[in-house]
Amino acid sequence: MKLYALCRRDILLAWRGTGAGLAMGFFFIAIMFLPFGIGADLQFLRTLATGFIWVALMLAVLLSLEQMFQSDIEDGSFDQLLLGGVALEWVIIAKALAHWLGIILPLILFAPLAGLLLNISPQALMFMLFVLLAGSPALSFLGIMGAALAAGIARSGLLAALLVMPLYVPILIFGNTGLARALNGQTLAYEIIILLLLGLASMCLSPLAAAAALRARLK
């Protein structure tokens, strides 16, 4: 029940604060500017769309990493969480799930609108959702590891982004490949499985690494 309350609180804070709005605003502004930079070549725009959607999504997620722990540390809520009798790893899992539900999932649900702006056919939008949903949990769980390493540092958003960006490279590679194959009408089971495995591995390992980083900070 405590973890549910923590997850619910973080989702509400993301929407009442600047986290979700900033991420969604950046995502759509980046998507809207690409056609102006490319020009009227719709085929070339469609070719770039797969990689650009992933890059825009990842950059939008990186903007929100600072919100994971920094506000809790500054107002003392994090100390109360440690005294609540719940293992730190479970607290981290709850916060990562709240980040995915409150920030990443809304971005993905509105991604078909971005796909239409990038000349992606309506028939391929459902496959695009499958690929994004398969790869997105790893974004939150890897992101919380970087946020934990940078926790307690003033203006830690840039540091957290620099720590996490190399970890996002496999997701970008397989996610971009899966989207490209989906838009070309090819099967993408291989890429979906790889993305799901990356998400499962991050769910198992990132809470342990993030908890170790936060405990080291408290010593």
Solvent accessible surface area in square Angstrom, and as a share of the most:
residue,aa,sasa,rsa
1,M,189,0.84
2,K,126,0.54
3,L,51,0.25
4,Y,142,0.54
5,A,55,0.42
6,L,11,0.06
7,C,17,0.10
8,R,136,0.50
9,R,76,0.28
10,D,22,0.11
11,I,43,0.22
12,L,60,0.30
13,L,90,0.45
14,A,16,0.12
15,W,123,0.43
16,R,188,0.68
17,G,43,0.41
18,T,94,0.55
19,G,5,0.05
20,A,2,0.02
21,G,48,0.46
22,L,95,0.47
23,A,1,0.01
24,M,38,0.17
25,G,31,0.29
26,F,71,0.29
27,F,1,0.01
28,F,33,0.14
29,I,95,0.48
30,A,21,0.16
31,I,0,0.00
32,M,101,0.45
33,F,136,0.57
34,L,25,0.13
35,P,35,0.22
36,F,166,0.69
37,G,68,0.65
38,I,50,0.25
39,G,39,0.38
40,A,99,0.77
41,D,77,0.40
42,L,104,0.52
43,Q,119,0.53
44,F,96,0.40
45,L,4,0.02
46,R,53,0.19
47,T,88,0.51
48,L,64,0.32
49,A,0,0.00
50,T,10,0.06
51,G,19,0.18
52,F,55,0.23
53,I,0,0.00
54,W,0,0.00
55,V,57,0.33
56,A,2,0.01
57,L,3,0.01
58,M,11,0.05
59,L,72,0.36
60,A,0,0.00
61,V,0,0.00
62,L,14,0.07
63,L,77,0.38
64,S,2,0.01
65,L,0,0.00
66,E,54,0.24
67,Q,92,0.41
68,M,13,0.06
69,F,2,0.01
70,Q,21,0.09
71,S,49,0.32
72,D,4,0.02
73,I,33,0.17
74,E,130,0.58
75,D,98,0.51
76,G,28,0.27
77,S,27,0.17
78,F,2,0.01
79,D,77,0.40
80,Q,125,0.55
81,L,37,0.18
82,L,58,0.29
83,L,144,0.71
84,G,27,0.26
85,G,77,0.74
86,V,40,0.23
87,A,51,0.39
88,L,9,0.05
89,E,38,0.17
90,W,141,0.49
91,V,3,0.02
92,I,0,0.00
93,I,43,0.22
94,A,7,0.05
95,K,6,0.03
96,A,0,0.00
97,L,74,0.37
98,A,2,0.02
99,H,12,0.05
100,W,47,0.16
101,L,72,0.36
102,G,0,0.00
103,I,9,0.04
104,I,0,0.00
105,L,40,0.20
106,P,18,0.11
107,L,1,0.00
108,I,1,0.01
109,L,109,0.54
110,F,104,0.43
111,A,1,0.01
112,P,28,0.17
113,L,95,0.47
114,A,0,0.00
115,G,0,0.00
116,L,89,0.44
117,L,78,0.39
118,L,0,0.00
119,N,55,0.28
120,I,4,0.02
121,S,40,0.26
122,P,92,0.58
123,Q,142,0.63
124,A,6,0.05
125,L,21,0.10
126,M,109,0.49
127,F,94,0.39
128,M,0,0.00
129,L,30,0.15
130,F,107,0.45
131,V,0,0.00
132,L,1,0.01
133,L,61,0.30
134,A,6,0.05
135,G,0,0.00
136,S,0,0.00
137,P,22,0.14
138,A,1,0.01
139,L,0,0.00
140,S,0,0.00
141,F,5,0.02
142,L,26,0.13
143,G,0,0.00
144,I,0,0.00
145,M,34,0.15
146,G,1,0.01
147,A,6,0.05
148,A,3,0.02
149,L,99,0.49
150,A,0,0.00
151,A,9,0.07
152,G,38,0.37
153,I,83,0.42
154,A,85,0.66
155,R,219,0.80
156,S,5,0.03
157,G,16,0.16
158,L,129,0.64
159,L,67,0.33
160,A,1,0.01
161,A,12,0.10
162,L,105,0.52
163,L,70,0.35
164,V,0,0.00
165,M,90,0.40
166,P,85,0.54
167,L,72,0.36
168,Y,6,0.02
169,V,73,0.42
170,P,51,0.32
171,I,2,0.01
172,L,51,0.26
173,I,99,0.50
174,F,55,0.23
175,G,0,0.00
176,N,53,0.27
177,T,57,0.33
178,G,0,0.00
179,L,1,0.00
180,A,36,0.28
181,R,82,0.30
182,A,6,0.04
183,L,16,0.08
184,N,98,0.50
185,G,72,0.69
186,Q,94,0.42
187,T,108,0.63
188,L,20,0.10
189,A,67,0.52
190,Y,137,0.52
191,E,6,0.03
192,I,36,0.18
193,I,96,0.49
194,I,39,0.20
195,L,1,0.00
196,L,95,0.47
197,L,98,0.49
198,L,54,0.27
199,G,3,0.03
200,L,102,0.51
201,A,47,0.36
202,S,6,0.04
203,M,70,0.31
204,C,77,0.46
205,L,117,0.58
206,S,2,0.01
207,P,4,0.03
208,L,106,0.53
209,A,42,0.33
210,A,0,0.00
211,A,0,0.00
212,A,60,0.46
213,A,17,0.13
214,L,0,0.00
215,R,104,0.38
216,A,64,0.50
217,R,96,0.35
218,L,81,0.40
219,K,206,0.87
